[in-house]
Amino acid sequence: MQGEQLKAITRRYFFGQSAFGIGSIALASLLNEKLFAGNPGPHFTPKAKSIIYLFMAGGPSQLDLFDHKPKLNQFDGQPCPEELIKGERFAFIKGRPQLLGTPHRFSRHGQSGAELSNLLPHLARIVDDVAFIKSLHTTQFNHAPAQIFMNTGHQVVGRPSMGSWLTYGLGSENKDLPGFVVLLSGKNQPDGGKSCWGSGFLPTVYQGVEFRSQGDPVLFLSNPDGVSAETRRRSLDLLGSLNRTRFSVTRDPEIETRIAAYEMAYRMQSSVPELTDLSKEPESVRKLYGVTPGRPSFANNCLLARRLVERGVRFVQLYHRGWDTHGASNNEDIVNKLASLCRETDQASAALVQDLKQRGLLDSTIVMWGGEFGRTPMNEARSGSKFLGRDHHPRAFTMWLAGGGIKPGVTIGKTDDVGYNIVEDPVSVHDLHATILHLMGIDHTRLTFRFQGREFRLTDVEGEVIRKVIV
């Protein structure tokens, strides 16, 4: 009897019993024809309905790609002024480092006159469609916490990612595909791991679904040998019946989430193979992106991302790892490695914006490009290395955005003469999140979820919309 009384007053049981229990919302969001969201849709008319986030894990060097500093080149090799680094804590730099100019050439492009490195020739062709934010800053200077912070608004694991918050708040527009899809390329997983696209304390139905580049796009999507579609359907019906019986006893909302996940997987058996078959794209489109069907690459993922948003997927996030250019060897320096990374990503990133624009999708799709922090204007010279490299720099870095209500052809923010500190229009991670939610029709202060006794949100207790970057 005590167990029954305890169950009756537990928080989980209360939510399960509620007429609008969290589990019921999660189930409805995947089983209804017009998908239902955890919150009642947008708070105001949105400028965008989907997002493609190109996450360059490792921290791209803004000083060698976007933020041209002639004076840094002028003072190349000289000791860094002590007043800049007094009391500063670096990830790896020791002592008093030397300033490091860029080995790459910069020039202006488009009617906007945006300055770009010669490493980005494809982006140079679309600069008038893009907004650059050169004054981003973060509180974290190591990869894992910085990546988690950039994706969840908090540096410690356990918070929902931006994609999870958006699918919780807005739902999806395709009943046969997840609302939040993750695509990986480059070496290894991001340092922040799956927490970067996890659902945290939100129901797990809102976490990112990872599509693989080889084998089945989603693990266990294909039926085992000897199992027909009819057998699969009957087994899911039986499993669903058992789960619903269990739910009637425990009222655990995750059981209904599990039922929804099984049903989504069943529908994806038909929708995903067609979706991921890039050979169906015209040769001109494959050439635009630089894709090779069947060969895993960032380019393939960019084209797949376009196909996903075409089909109503709310949030697509691409991770390309390898941007950690410390200069310890020629495989992680700003001369050879950075150039190689740009060759892997520049064409496809620009092609994505061009392709969306040609199809009339750019107005409703936000494209974001950037990493978790920037790089220092000093040479790291780890262990006396002669290769040029830069340490992590949370004080100032650059991202670019396009489409979905973003003002094209503008540059927001400015750093000092050597690119160390922000001197104009600082933008925090919370400001960036608030702006993205705003463009999707969400007031970031109102998209909340009650957990452990208080209301949580993506922007925590901070964040201001960046009005200068919005049309």
Stockholm file with secondary structure:
# STOCKHOLM 1.0

chainA/1-471         MQGEQLKAITRRYFFGQSAFGIGSIALASLLNEKLFAGNPGPHFTPKAKSIIYLFMAGGPSQLDLFDHKPKLNQFDGQPCPEELIKGERFAFIKGRPQLLGTPHRFSRHGQSGAELSNLLPHLARIVDDVAFIKSLHTTQFNHAPAQIFMNTGHQVVGRPSMGSWLTYGLGSENKDLPGFVVLLSGKNQPDGGKSCWGSGFLPTVYQGVEFRSQGDPVLFLSNPDGVSAETRRRSLDLLGSLNRTRFSVTRDPEIETRIAAYEMAYRMQSSVPELTDLSKEPESVRKLYGVTPGRPSFANNCLLARRLVERGVRFVQLYHRGWDTHGASNNEDIVNKLASLCRETDQASAALVQDLKQRGLLDSTIVMWGGEFGRTPMNEARSGSKFLGRDHHPRAFTMWLAGGGIKPGVTIGKTDDVGYNIVEDPVSVHDLHATILHLMGIDHTRLTFRFQGREFRLTDVEGEVIRKVIV
#=GR chainA/1-471 SS CHHHHHHHHSHHHHHHHSTTCHHHHHHHHHHSSSCCCSSCSCSSCCSCSEEEEEEEETCCCHHHHTCCCHHHHHTTTSBCCHHHHTTCCCSSCCSSCBBCCCSSCEEEETTTTEEEETTCHHHHTTGGGEEEEEEEECSCCSHHHHHHHHHHSSSSTTSCCHHHHHHHHHCCSCTTSCSEEEEEEESSCCTTGGGGGCCTTSCGGGSCEEECSSSSSSTTCSCCTTCCHHHHHHHHHHHHHHHHHHHHHHCCHHHHHHHHHHHHHHHHHHHHHHHHCGGGSCHHHHHHHTCCTTSCCHHHHHHHHHHHHHTTCSEEEEEEECCCCCCSSTTSSTTHHHHHHHHHHHHHHHHHHHHHHHTTCGGGEEEEEECSCEECSBCCCGGGCCSCCCCEECSCEEEEEESTTBCTTEEECEECTTSSSEEECCEEHHHHHHHHHHHTTCCTTTCCEEETTEEECTTTTCCCCCGGGBC
#=GC SS_cons         CHHHHHHHHSHHHHHHHSTTCHHHHHHHHHHSSSCCCSSCSCSSCCSCSEEEEEEEETCCCHHHHTCCCHHHHHTTTSBCCHHHHTTCCCSSCCSSCBBCCCSSCEEEETTTTEEEETTCHHHHTTGGGEEEEEEEECSCCSHHHHHHHHHHSSSSTTSCCHHHHHHHHHCCSCTTSCSEEEEEEESSCCTTGGGGGCCTTSCGGGSCEEECSSSSSSTTCSCCTTCCHHHHHHHHHHHHHHHHHHHHHHCCHHHHHHHHHHHHHHHHHHHHHHHHCGGGSCHHHHHHHTCCTTSCCHHHHHHHHHHHHHTTCSEEEEEEECCCCCCSSTTSSTTHHHHHHHHHHHHHHHHHHHHHHHTTCGGGEEEEEECSCEECSBCCCGGGCCSCCCCEECSCEEEEEESTTBCTTEEECEECTTSSSEEECCEEHHHHHHHHHHHTTCCTTTCCEEETTEEECTTTTCCCCCGGGBC
//
